[in-house]
Amino acid sequence: MSEQTMTIAEAKQIIDLLTQHSIVFESGLSSEEIEKIQKAFGFIFPPDLNLFLQSGLPVSEGFINWRRGLDSQQEADKIKSRLE
């Protein structure tokens, strides 16, 4: 597996830039949520994406709401469909 190259400061900078372009963020995913998502959907986030999603979760239209996918079977089905 490749090593993480993004820093927390860089992730927050990207989030700030996206927020300026009307992308809405919720609090980042916890390590436990990341683990549950990876198990539920059968893959492992790349290290940089993992760090980014733990720094802030984009929830605007067009972004996968991973947290909602843990709570709603309908949302989980949408995510699985997008991943396929």
C-alpha positions as CSV (number, residue, x, y, z in Angstrom):
1,M,0.0,0.0,0.0
2,S,1.3,3.5,-0.8
3,E,2.1,5.9,1.9
4,Q,0.1,8.9,2.8
5,T,1.5,12.0,1.1
6,M,-1.2,14.6,2.1
7,T,-0.9,16.4,5.4
8,I,-3.8,17.4,7.7
9,A,-3.0,21.0,6.9
10,E,-3.3,20.3,3.2
11,A,-6.5,18.4,3.6
12,K,-8.0,21.4,5.5
13,Q,-6.8,23.7,2.8
14,I,-8.6,21.7,0.2
15,I,-11.7,21.7,2.3
16,D,-11.5,25.5,2.7
17,L,-11.2,25.9,-1.1
18,L,-14.1,23.6,-1.8
19,T,-16.2,25.3,0.8
20,Q,-15.5,28.6,-1.0
21,H,-17.1,26.9,-4.0
22,S,-20.3,26.0,-2.1
23,I,-19.4,22.4,-1.2
24,V,-20.9,21.5,2.1
25,F,-19.0,19.5,4.7
26,E,-19.9,17.7,7.8
27,S,-17.5,16.7,10.5
28,G,-14.9,14.1,9.3
29,L,-15.4,10.4,9.6
30,S,-14.0,8.7,12.7
31,S,-11.6,5.8,12.4
32,E,-14.4,3.5,13.4
33,E,-16.7,4.8,10.6
34,I,-13.8,4.4,8.1
35,E,-13.4,0.8,9.2
36,K,-17.1,0.1,9.0
37,I,-17.4,1.6,5.5
38,Q,-14.4,-0.3,4.2
39,K,-15.9,-3.6,5.6
40,A,-19.4,-2.8,4.3
41,F,-18.3,-1.9,0.8
42,G,-15.4,-4.3,0.4
43,F,-12.5,-1.9,-0.2
44,I,-9.8,0.2,1.5
45,F,-9.6,3.9,1.0
46,P,-6.2,5.1,-0.3
47,P,-4.3,6.8,2.5
48,D,-4.8,10.4,1.2
49,L,-8.5,10.0,0.7
50,N,-8.8,8.4,4.2
51,L,-7.1,11.5,5.7
52,F,-9.2,13.8,3.7
53,L,-12.5,12.1,4.7
54,Q,-11.4,12.2,8.4
55,S,-10.7,15.9,8.1
56,G,-14.2,16.6,6.6
57,L,-17.0,14.7,4.9
58,P,-18.3,16.4,1.7
59,V,-22.1,16.0,1.6
60,S,-23.1,18.2,-1.3
61,E,-24.9,16.7,-4.3
62,G,-22.5,14.6,-6.4
63,F,-20.5,13.4,-3.4
64,I,-21.0,10.1,-1.7
65,N,-22.2,10.5,1.8
66,W,-20.4,7.6,3.4
67,R,-21.8,8.2,6.8
68,R,-25.4,8.0,5.5
69,G,-24.4,4.7,3.8
70,L,-23.8,3.2,7.2
71,D,-27.2,4.3,8.5
72,S,-29.5,3.7,5.5
73,Q,-29.8,0.6,3.4
74,Q,-31.3,2.7,0.5
75,E,-28.2,4.9,0.6
76,A,-25.9,1.9,0.9
77,D,-27.5,0.5,-2.2
78,K,-26.9,3.8,-4.1
79,I,-23.3,3.7,-3.1
80,K,-22.8,0.1,-4.2
81,S,-24.4,1.0,-7.5
82,R,-22.0,3.9,-8.0
83,L,-19.0,1.8,-7.1
84,E,-20.0,-0.8,-9.7
